[in-house]
Amino acid sequence: MDQLSRALSQYSISTGVFYSGRLCGLSSFDKPEEQAGHLHLLRRGTMTVQGAGREKQIFTEPTLIFYPRPAEHSIKSGLIGMAEIVCAEVYYGCGPDNPLANSLPSLICLPLSQSRRIKDTAEWLFEEAFGKEKARQLMMDRISELLTIQMLRHVLASGQVNGGLLAGMTHPKLSKALDELHREPARNWSLQEMAEVATMSRARFALQFRVTIGQTPGDYLAALRVDLAKKYLRQEKPVGWVANEVGYENASGLARVFRSRTGRSPKEWQKVALKEIE
């Protein structure tokens, strides 16, 4: 499994289309408790997008607009040529504050004409969204998930990353260490072992990791373990099992790190997370 596939699997990215059709008037996305990013696809017409603290942007050609993390914004159809759109929420199994989402710019705008494959997938999504075939919702959800993965590929290839995990994936040496950390997050890693995997000196590795990823290797590994714990807790796994799975000898070991990073114990966090799912 390659690095991006492993990260997508560990952070459990998924999508759900919640609107398709003509955009009438103004639609706002401003709930502070939102736990999802947003994907908007303009099929035809004119659409204005405005985020908090940003100048409005007007789109007149088929475009993918992606907010990787929860963000206050609004979309509005133009006066001439009512916009036809598809909108989806993007979920992460460990929550929206994770290395994958945080590696991306706060807003990505990609004209479909810039990528043949993304354009073809978007047209497939439009065909489902504006058609009447059976299993339409399921197909839209799956296609929008595929579209999101293709968009991440494009971002990596074009270097549109905001540091963090995705920047590390493109580094010729750090990528080796990151791959092993994600492959074996429960392993009792030392800084020396990480550096050896990256074929770097310990001091050089520690410095380059902090500059590129934005965290020390130890902090990154602890955050990875907590994110994986969140994923398993959402799946209603017992705290003791989760602790062992992510690299702690017992539940109390996980609880100390988990509380320091989330402000809650694993059980408290699990209770809140499961209520959100209901």
Steps between C-alpha positions, in 0.01 A plus 500: 500500500642841406524793742195692384285185503616420853427854622154501340428167663627601844315831503190334351409767247146471363251726325126550485316699235228712663384720212483490122304729274460868428629743757221741588608801704762484774614190690711549813724256681573663833436248776799502740424144610535362147726195488546483124673670213299600193530421133308711247493420130376754249358333191388809310389857561653760729570454870644734761690355796592706804679381812552679830778757461532436126402696193218345303595284203285466191511178296361481147644168382469147640707504819572291809498707821629320809512607865702217663402606853183649649492862383242775501408584141210562265415421139264699282372460146569774249224722367558372148515126446376326814771274635464123487700346785576189701600541865651236730628482855845350559542305823804368683467207740720673758337842458587798277811604696745245360835502315344419164252789501746737667754436223270662247435868425187638666334522156571322172344621176566279200348568157403160360674583174837472682470125554352260248447224755336728755281644226393152387414397856313825562294444186418150624385652828289759316344223292392317816394817684277626222373159392244260644684169517451263794751516789565861399596622850741215557664558163534874564664439838749252356584715197551812712736298721695394191504861384644611834782245472577615146508858623750402772718335235488821298593712802799276576618501138471878471657575839194677641561381854501695824792319663422208729434141396457560128817710484682217675372253242678694226832519688744238366625395846232600751243312295675173586472565873140619473407189308641278776337702778162460333569135427592422862363777726491269804874426482717646777687735269815682606625813324808308391290227336292758313815675378652172381190424293533844340877440448580823686693592811285532811555877530438563129189284500352673805561845350372415152192327642406803710558744213304294245225342711463774760538263798770301670506131402383404850207743494402379154498137611294583810249694287481212251424256781230727643341541155496124451353460849219740403427293192471179706298670774249614237474133404401426864817306576585453873752751636740227616504341155552841338793576731680180405423546131659847483808427710421537872532225759170585668202734494653744750802552273273594211280712726789725609600583143142513375385745769802726447407532132120505510410617849295182552563142601455239225168387653370857524605572142342177376170582668482842332611362161240223500226752584602707197464191279146422621 
